[in-house]
């Protein structure tokens, strides 16, 4: 899957976590009605990334755009640096 992508520097590669087809009240939602998830699972980390490891679930900024690699939609997100805020907002759990 992500074997063809290697994150550089302070970046991570993550895959969006699918949102549920069913609401809390038991209704099933069509694909078009589902919210875009803002939670992803980290599948690779760059050499300068601290505090985040492969398998972690993260919350990321809404505007982050996925890229398609071998049919999979992946996110390339950056962590904080002294110069700018990163795309990752928090770890889940």
SULDAWO-V794354 format. One record per residue. N is the residue number from 1. RES is the residue in one letter. PSI is psi in whole degrees, -180 to 180 (NA if undefined). Layout:
# SULDAWO-V794354
n->N res->RES psi->PSI
n->N res->RES psi->PSI
This chain:
# SULDAWO-V794354
n->1 res->X psi->-78
n->2 res->X psi->9
n->3 res->X psi->-25
n->4 res->X psi->-9
n->5 res->X psi->130
n->6 res->X psi->118
n->7 res->X psi->141
n->8 res->X psi->154
n->9 res->X psi->-122
n->10 res->X psi->30
n->11 res->X psi->157
n->12 res->X psi->154
n->13 res->X psi->131
n->14 res->X psi->158
n->15 res->X psi->133
n->16 res->X psi->141
n->17 res->X psi->131
n->18 res->X psi->138
n->19 res->X psi->158
n->20 res->X psi->146
n->21 res->X psi->-13
n->22 res->X psi->134
n->23 res->X psi->170
n->24 res->X psi->-29
n->25 res->X psi->1
n->26 res->X psi->2
n->27 res->X psi->143
n->28 res->X psi->136
n->29 res->X psi->140
n->30 res->X psi->160
n->31 res->X psi->-39
n->32 res->X psi->-25
n->33 res->X psi->-11
n->34 res->X psi->143
n->35 res->X psi->147
n->36 res->X psi->127
n->37 res->X psi->147
n->38 res->X psi->19
n->39 res->X psi->137
n->40 res->X psi->158
n->41 res->X psi->130
n->42 res->X psi->129
n->43 res->X psi->-13
n->44 res->X psi->148
n->45 res->X psi->146
n->46 res->X psi->167
n->47 res->X psi->-22
n->48 res->X psi->11
n->49 res->X psi->129
n->50 res->X psi->155
n->51 res->X psi->-4
n->52 res->X psi->135
n->53 res->X psi->167
n->54 res->X psi->135
n->55 res->X psi->-16
n->56 res->X psi->148
n->57 res->X psi->136
n->58 res->X psi->157
n->59 res->X psi->131
n->60 res->X psi->165
n->61 res->X psi->142
n->62 res->X psi->-38
n->63 res->X psi->-4
n->64 res->X psi->130
n->65 res->X psi->136
n->66 res->X psi->155
n->67 res->X psi->147
n->68 res->X psi->128
n->69 res->X psi->117
n->70 res->X psi->40
n->71 res->X psi->-9
n->72 res->X psi->140
n->73 res->X psi->116
n->74 res->X psi->154
n->75 res->X psi->136
n->76 res->X psi->109
n->77 res->X psi->148
n->78 res->X psi->153
n->79 res->X psi->172
n->80 res->X psi->145
n->81 res->X psi->167
n->82 res->X psi->-25
n->83 res->X psi->-29
n->84 res->X psi->159
n->85 res->X psi->149
n->86 res->X psi->-179
n->87 res->X psi->-18
n->88 res->X psi->126
n->89 res->X psi->-36
n->90 res->X psi->163
n->91 res->X psi->145
n->92 res->X psi->130
n->93 res->X psi->NA
